């Protein structure tokens, strides 16, 4: 039988050489443990006062300060033992095996609570490296709760990739009011319409009521949960009259008088004539992310076997038909390859969805087009790219469709012309 405090029949101090080896032994064997940490599940984890106090000023005050706990037992009923175990792994072993962003967020919050900065940064780096669309809102919630600008900026960057899908997700209903406010305040999140954040806000308000309060909540009840301070973050002036009527009127969240005055303002009325209590953001500024330089984007050159085609000025040229991507991407720029007596042709370029709605457009005096707002091409949806040349122009045209890889996404189309795509990284592979 191996005696306590021995390894291979020898005193462990004689076998283990490095400090980390000794700490690992103390951690796994619980030798010299002088602290029993009790959690709400009744689980007990043994630890060492000195080791915890070395890594956390909070534990230092709790265990070694003037008001320190004198007994061997420390109760932490608000903490989960499995999450705390991850912190102990990092404290004793200087490593942390994280398996998911959700787990990393829990450990991050606990590390922040106990001011264990090294562990918090370890969690942060894992989160930043592994953040995906489905975990972005939870990470944003954490960033707002703990005032982490780096994490918040990363979350906003992720949300910019497909903001409509994120704002329409069920997860929005579980956000805190402050996190939702941060979403609505952001100028960088480029929704296809201001109706998208408004609908998300209404869904959030209804979720706060709960099923037991009202099966069919009234507009006034939803508004009471939302509050006028949050309602004012919706930029109604960015809606068209049709968008406002189709998406706002039926909710009864606004009174008829408020709807009338906001519609009047959308039509261009002087805002100073509106009643002071109208829940209206005064800005007409759109939400649009900063357009990135071509050097920051992934480039895809489309050059197909085919022939040249001549097009007259102002004609409708379908550059790409059935354009789709296997991952949601943002298209920022397009270079149209022109063959003419002059290197510049000029004109306008429209990206249309399968319903014929223009989702983004660009105007240029040459062949290089930068969209006024990035065109979000959603996974497996089909689009068409239409070019209206300012002058007569000759373009390279393929006889059939094809596919090209750009970044981590694959673009495919049923027919196309010679062009260069510049896209931002997709939301998923």
Helices and strands as residue ranges (DSSP letters): E 6-7, E 10-11, H 12-15, H 19-29, E 35-39, E 44-47, H 49-55, H 57-63, E 73-76, H 81-93, H 101-113, H 117-130, H 133-146, H 149-159, H 163-167, G 170-174, H 177-185, H 194-209, H 219-226, H 228-231, G 236-238, H 241-247, G 249-251, H 256-266, G 271-273, G 294-296, E 298-302, E 306-311, E 316-325, E 329-336, E 347-352, E 358-364, E 368-377, E 383-389, E 393-398, E 402-406, E 409-413, E 415-416, E 419-424
